[in-house]
C-alpha cells in the first residue's frame, strides 16, 4: 500500500509544477491524513521507509528523498540531489545539483549544499557521540542542539569544553575545513 498521494492542490515554484502530498497511513511521526509538503513527481519521495516532506518544503527535478530522511520548513531539494538514511534538511536550507546528504546529517538555517563536497559530516564525535555537519562556504555548523556559524560554534565549544579533548578536536576540525580568513 502506498503511504501518500497527491491532494490535488498544486503550485508553481521556480517554473516547476509542484503537488501537495497527503499521508494515506501512519508511519514514523506522520499520521494518516496529515498534509505534507510539495513534490514534482512521485519519484521525488519514496513510498518506502519513514521519509517525508513536511510543511512548505519542496522536492523537485530528479531529486530523491528516501529511507528515513526528512525535509521540512522552507527547505528545497532539487536537481539531482539525494537525501537519505536519517538525514534532515530544514529551515531555509537548499540541497541541489549532485549533492548527497546521508547518515544522521542535519542541514538547516540558510545553508546551501550544491555538491557532495560542500557538506562534510563527521560521526561519533564529541562527548555525546553526535554527528557534526559542516558547510564551510555557507559558514554553517550543526551538531546536536547547536546550529549556527563557525564563530558561534567556537564560542560554544570554549564555554562547554574549554581545553579538554573534545574542545581541542572541535577546534582542529574547524581549522582543517574552514580557511583562516573565515575563522
C-alpha positions as a Markdown table, in Angstrom:
| # | Residue | x | y | z |
|---|---|---|---|---|
| 1 | Unk | 0.0 | 0.0 | 0.0 |
| 2 | Unk | 1.3 | 3.5 | -0.9 |
| 3 | Unk | 2.0 | 5.8 | 2.1 |
| 4 | Unk | 1.0 | 9.0 | 0.3 |
| 5 | Unk | -0.8 | 10.5 | -2.7 |
| 6 | Unk | -1.3 | 13.9 | -4.3 |
| 7 | Unk | -4.0 | 16.1 | -2.7 |
| 8 | Unk | -4.9 | 17.8 | -6.0 |
| 9 | Unk | -3.5 | 21.1 | -4.7 |
| 10 | Unk | -0.8 | 22.4 | -6.9 |
| 11 | Unk | 1.5 | 25.4 | -7.2 |
| 12 | Unk | 4.2 | 26.6 | -9.5 |
| 13 | Unk | 7.6 | 27.4 | -7.9 |
| 14 | Unk | 10.7 | 28.2 | -9.8 |
| 15 | Unk | 8.9 | 27.3 | -13.0 |
| 16 | Unk | 8.0 | 23.8 | -11.7 |
| 17 | Unk | 4.6 | 22.4 | -11.2 |
| 18 | Unk | 4.5 | 21.0 | -7.6 |
| 19 | Unk | 1.9 | 18.8 | -6.0 |
| 20 | Unk | 1.0 | 18.8 | -2.3 |
| 21 | Unk | 1.0 | 15.3 | -0.7 |
| 22 | Unk | -1.1 | 13.7 | 2.0 |
| 23 | Unk | -0.4 | 10.6 | 4.1 |
| 24 | Unk | -2.5 | 7.5 | 3.5 |
| 25 | Unk | -1.4 | 5.7 | 6.6 |
| 26 | Unk | 0.5 | 6.2 | 9.9 |
| 27 | Unk | 4.3 | 5.9 | 9.7 |
| 28 | Unk | 7.1 | 7.4 | 11.8 |
| 29 | Unk | 5.8 | 10.6 | 13.2 |
| 30 | Unk | 3.3 | 11.1 | 10.3 |
| 31 | Unk | -0.3 | 10.3 | 10.9 |
| 32 | Unk | -2.8 | 9.2 | 8.3 |
| 33 | Unk | -4.5 | 12.3 | 6.7 |
| 34 | Unk | -1.6 | 14.6 | 7.5 |
| 35 | Unk | -0.9 | 17.1 | 4.7 |
| 36 | Unk | 2.8 | 17.1 | 3.7 |
| 37 | Unk | 4.9 | 19.4 | 1.6 |
| 38 | Unk | 5.4 | 19.7 | -2.2 |
| 39 | Unk | 6.9 | 17.4 | -4.7 |
| 40 | Unk | 7.0 | 17.5 | -8.5 |
| 41 | Unk | 6.8 | 13.8 | -9.2 |
| 42 | Unk | 6.2 | 10.5 | -7.2 |
| 43 | Unk | 9.9 | 9.6 | -7.9 |
| 44 | Unk | 10.9 | 12.5 | -5.6 |
| 45 | Unk | 9.7 | 10.8 | -2.5 |
| 46 | Unk | 9.9 | 7.1 | -1.8 |
| 47 | Unk | 6.8 | 5.2 | -0.8 |
| 48 | Unk | 9.0 | 3.0 | 1.5 |
| 49 | Unk | 10.6 | 3.8 | 4.9 |
| 50 | Unk | 9.6 | 6.8 | 7.1 |
| 51 | Unk | 10.9 | 9.5 | 4.8 |
| 52 | Unk | 8.6 | 12.5 | 4.4 |
| 53 | Unk | 8.4 | 16.1 | 3.1 |
| 54 | Unk | 6.7 | 18.4 | 5.6 |
| 55 | Unk | 5.1 | 21.8 | 5.5 |
| 56 | Unk | 6.3 | 24.2 | 2.8 |
| 57 | Unk | 9.3 | 22.1 | 1.9 |
| 58 | Unk | 9.8 | 21.4 | -1.8 |
| 59 | Unk | 11.5 | 18.5 | -3.7 |
| 60 | Unk | 11.7 | 18.5 | -7.4 |
| 61 | Unk | 13.7 | 17.8 | -10.5 |
| 62 | Unk | 15.5 | 14.5 | -10.3 |
| 63 | Unk | 16.0 | 14.9 | -6.5 |
| 64 | Unk | 15.1 | 12.0 | -4.3 |
| 65 | Unk | 14.2 | 11.6 | -0.6 |
| 66 | Unk | 14.2 | 8.1 | 0.7 |
| 67 | Unk | 14.9 | 5.8 | 3.7 |
| 68 | Unk | 14.0 | 7.7 | 6.8 |
| 69 | Unk | 15.1 | 11.1 | 5.7 |
| 70 | Unk | 13.0 | 14.2 | 6.4 |
| 71 | Unk | 12.7 | 17.6 | 4.5 |
| 72 | Unk | 10.8 | 20.3 | 6.3 |
| 73 | Unk | 10.3 | 24.1 | 6.9 |
| 74 | Unk | 11.0 | 26.1 | 3.7 |
| 75 | Unk | 13.8 | 23.8 | 2.6 |
| 76 | Unk | 14.3 | 22.9 | -1.1 |
| 77 | Unk | 15.9 | 19.8 | -2.5 |
| 78 | Unk | 16.3 | 19.8 | -6.3 |
| 79 | Unk | 18.3 | 18.9 | -9.4 |
| 80 | Unk | 19.9 | 15.5 | -8.8 |
| 81 | Unk | 20.3 | 15.8 | -5.1 |
| 82 | Unk | 19.6 | 12.9 | -2.8 |
| 83 | Unk | 18.6 | 13.0 | 0.9 |
| 84 | Unk | 18.6 | 9.6 | 2.6 |
| 85 | Unk | 19.3 | 7.4 | 5.7 |
| 86 | Unk | 18.2 | 9.5 | 8.7 |
| 87 | Unk | 19.3 | 12.9 | 7.3 |
| 88 | Unk | 17.3 | 16.0 | 7.9 |
| 89 | Unk | 17.1 | 19.1 | 5.7 |
| 90 | Unk | 15.1 | 22.0 | 7.2 |
| 91 | Unk | 14.8 | 25.7 | 7.7 |
| 92 | Unk | 15.6 | 27.6 | 4.6 |
| 93 | Unk | 18.3 | 25.2 | 3.5 |
| 94 | Unk | 18.8 | 24.2 | -0.1 |
| 95 | Unk | 20.3 | 21.0 | -1.3 |
| 96 | Unk | 20.9 | 20.8 | -5.1 |
| 97 | Unk | 22.9 | 19.7 | -8.1 |
| 98 | Unk | 24.6 | 16.3 | -7.3 |
| 99 | Unk | 24.7 | 16.8 | -3.5 |
| 100 | Unk | 24.0 | 13.8 | -1.2 |
| 101 | Unk | 23.0 | 14.3 | 2.4 |
| 102 | Unk | 23.2 | 11.0 | 4.3 |
| 103 | Unk | 23.7 | 9.4 | 7.7 |
| 104 | Unk | 22.4 | 11.4 | 10.6 |
| 105 | Unk | 23.4 | 14.7 | 9.0 |
| 106 | Unk | 21.2 | 17.8 | 9.6 |
| 107 | Unk | 21.3 | 20.7 | 7.2 |
| 108 | Unk | 19.3 | 23.8 | 8.3 |
| 109 | Unk | 19.2 | 27.5 | 8.6 |
| 110 | Unk | 20.2 | 29.2 | 5.3 |
| 111 | Unk | 22.8 | 26.5 | 4.4 |
| 112 | Unk | 23.2 | 25.7 | 0.8 |
| 113 | Unk | 24.7 | 22.4 | -0.3 |
| 114 | Unk | 25.4 | 22.2 | -4.0 |
| 115 | Unk | 27.5 | 19.1 | -4.3 |
| 116 | Unk | 28.7 | 16.3 | -2.0 |
| 117 | Unk | 31.9 | 18.0 | -1.3 |
| 118 | Unk | 30.1 | 21.1 | 0.1 |
| 119 | Unk | 28.8 | 19.2 | 3.1 |
| 120 | Unk | 31.1 | 17.4 | 5.5 |
| 121 | Unk | 29.7 | 15.1 | 8.1 |
| 122 | Unk | 31.7 | 13.6 | 10.9 |
| 123 | Unk | 30.0 | 10.9 | 13.0 |
| 124 | Unk | 30.5 | 9.8 | 16.6 |
| 125 | Unk | 32.2 | 13.0 | 17.8 |
| 126 | Unk | 32.2 | 14.9 | 21.0 |
| 127 | Unk | 31.0 | 14.0 | 24.5 |
| 128 | Unk | 27.7 | 12.7 | 23.1 |
| 129 | Unk | 29.0 | 10.9 | 20.0 |
| 130 | Unk | 26.9 | 13.2 | 17.8 |
| 131 | Unk | 27.2 | 13.9 | 14.1 |
| 132 | Unk | 29.0 | 17.1 | 13.2 |
| 133 | Unk | 27.8 | 18.7 | 9.9 |
| 134 | Unk | 29.9 | 21.4 | 8.3 |
| 135 | Unk | 29.1 | 23.5 | 5.2 |
| 136 | Unk | 32.3 | 25.6 | 5.0 |
| 137 | Unk | 31.4 | 28.1 | 2.3 |
| 138 | Unk | 28.0 | 28.8 | 3.9 |
| 139 | Unk | 29.6 | 29.4 | 7.3 |
| 140 | Unk | 27.4 | 26.7 | 8.8 |
| 141 | Unk | 28.0 | 24.2 | 11.6 |
| 142 | Unk | 25.5 | 21.8 | 13.2 |
| 143 | Unk | 25.7 | 19.2 | 15.9 |
| 144 | Unk | 23.2 | 18.0 | 18.5 |
| 145 | Unk | 21.1 | 21.0 | 19.5 |
| 146 | Unk | 23.6 | 23.6 | 18.1 |
| 147 | Unk | 23.1 | 25.2 | 14.8 |
| 148 | Unk | 25.0 | 28.4 | 13.8 |
| 149 | Unk | 28.1 | 30.0 | 12.3 |
| 150 | Unk | 31.6 | 28.7 | 12.9 |
| 151 | Unk | 32.3 | 31.7 | 15.1 |
| 152 | Unk | 29.3 | 30.9 | 17.3 |
| 153 | Unk | 30.3 | 27.2 | 17.4 |
| 154 | Unk | 33.8 | 28.0 | 18.5 |
| 155 | Unk | 32.4 | 30.3 | 21.3 |
| 156 | Unk | 30.1 | 27.5 | 22.4 |
| 157 | Unk | 33.0 | 24.9 | 22.3 |
| 158 | Unk | 35.1 | 27.2 | 24.5 |
| 159 | Unk | 32.3 | 27.6 | 27.1 |
| 160 | Unk | 31.3 | 23.9 | 27.0 |
| 161 | Unk | 34.6 | 22.1 | 26.6 |
| 162 | Unk | 37.4 | 24.6 | 27.2 |
| 163 | Unk | 40.7 | 22.9 | 26.6 |
| 164 | Unk | 39.5 | 19.3 | 27.1 |
| 165 | Unk | 40.0 | 16.7 | 24.4 |
| 166 | Unk | 36.6 | 17.4 | 22.8 |
| 167 | Unk | 37.3 | 21.2 | 22.6 |
| 168 | Unk | 40.7 | 20.5 | 21.0 |
| 169 | Unk | 39.2 | 18.1 | 18.4 |
| 170 | Unk | 36.4 | 20.6 | 17.5 |
| 171 | Unk | 38.9 | 23.4 | 17.1 |
| 172 | Unk | 41.2 | 21.3 | 14.9 |
| 173 | Unk | 38.2 | 20.3 | 12.7 |
| 174 | Unk | 37.2 | 24.0 | 12.2 |
| 175 | Unk | 40.9 | 24.8 | 11.4 |
| 176 | Unk | 41.0 | 22.0 | 8.9 |
| 177 | Unk | 37.8 | 22.7 | 7.0 |
| 178 | Unk | 37.5 | 26.5 | 7.2 |
| 179 | Unk | 40.1 | 28.8 | 5.7 |
| 180 | Unk | 42.0 | 31.0 | 8.2 |
| 181 | Unk | 40.2 | 34.1 | 6.8 |
| 182 | Unk | 36.9 | 32.6 | 7.9 |
| 183 | Unk | 37.7 | 31.8 | 11.5 |
